Amino acid sequence: MIYNNYLTHLRDKINKIDHDLIVLLSKRQSVVKKIAKIKIDQSLPIKDTKREHFLLTELIKLGEKYNINSTYIKNIFTTIIEYSIISQEKILKKKII
């Protein structure tokens, strides 16, 4: 019985963390949209491979500091970056049309 209560407690903690991650991803997307508008106004490319590489390298280092597997970090942030690019491309297409 004690283990069930503790398990429920831990799952509640995970649920809260997941909620916080969603809120942070939403905030990140808001910033991504602002960046897209600046890139469009300044005729800058949407994709910045050097920035992506630098960002992933730094995030992997940070993950290692917290004992998080580098492949895990790379997979998560590659997906986040790809979605950011897709979002910016959608904004660019709306400006062109």
C-alpha positions in Angstrom: 0.0 0.0 0.0 2.8 2.4 0.8 4.4 1.7 -2.5 1.2 2.5 -4.4 0.9 5.9 -2.6 4.6 6.6 -3.3 4.1 5.5 -7.0 1.1 7.8 -7.3 3.1 10.6 -5.7 6.0 10.1 -8.2 3.6 10.0 -11.1 2.0 13.2 -10.0 5.5 14.8 -10.0 6.1 13.5 -13.6 2.7 14.9 -14.6 3.7 18.3 -13.2 7.1 18.3 -15.0 5.4 17.3 -18.2 3.0 20.2 -17.9 5.9 22.5 -17.2 7.7 21.2 -20.3 4.6 21.9 -22.5 4.4 25.5 -21.1 8.1 26.0 -21.8 7.7 24.6 -25.4 4.8 27.0 -26.0 7.0 29.9 -24.7 9.8 28.8 -27.0 7.4 28.7 -30.0 6.4 32.3 -29.3 10.0 33.4 -29.5 10.5 31.3 -32.6 7.7 33.3 -34.3 9.3 36.6 -33.4 12.6 35.4 -34.7 10.9 34.3 -38.0 9.5 37.8 -38.4 13.0 39.4 -37.9 14.5 36.9 -40.4 11.9 37.7 -43.0 12.2 41.5 -42.5 16.0 41.3 -42.8 15.9 38.7 -45.7 17.9 36.2 -43.6 17.6 32.5 -44.2 15.3 30.5 -42.0 17.7 27.6 -41.6 21.0 28.4 -39.8 23.1 25.2 -39.8 26.0 26.8 -37.9 23.6 27.9 -35.1 21.9 24.5 -35.0 25.2 22.7 -34.7 26.4 25.1 -31.9 23.1 24.8 -30.1 23.2 21.0 -30.1 26.8 20.9 -29.0 26.1 23.2 -26.1 22.9 21.3 -25.1 24.8 18.0 -25.2 27.5 19.4 -22.9 24.8 20.7 -20.6 23.0 17.3 -20.7 26.3 15.5 -19.8 26.6 17.8 -16.8 23.3 16.5 -15.6 24.1 12.9 -16.6 21.7 12.8 -19.5 22.6 10.7 -22.5 23.9 12.7 -25.4 21.8 10.8 -27.9 18.7 11.5 -25.9 19.5 15.2 -25.9 20.3 15.2 -29.6 17.1 13.5 -30.5 14.9 15.7 -28.4 16.5 19.0 -29.5 16.8 17.9 -33.2 13.0 17.5 -33.1 12.5 20.8 -31.4 14.7 22.6 -33.9 13.1 20.9 -36.9 9.7 22.0 -35.6 11.0 25.6 -35.2 12.2 25.6 -38.8 8.9 24.3 -40.1 7.0 27.0 -38.0 9.3 29.7 -39.4 8.8 28.4 -43.0 5.0 28.6 -42.6 5.3 32.2 -41.4 7.5 33.0 -44.4 5.0 31.4 -46.8 2.1 33.5 -45.3 4.2 36.7 -45.8 4.9 35.8 -49.5 1.3 35.0 -50.3 
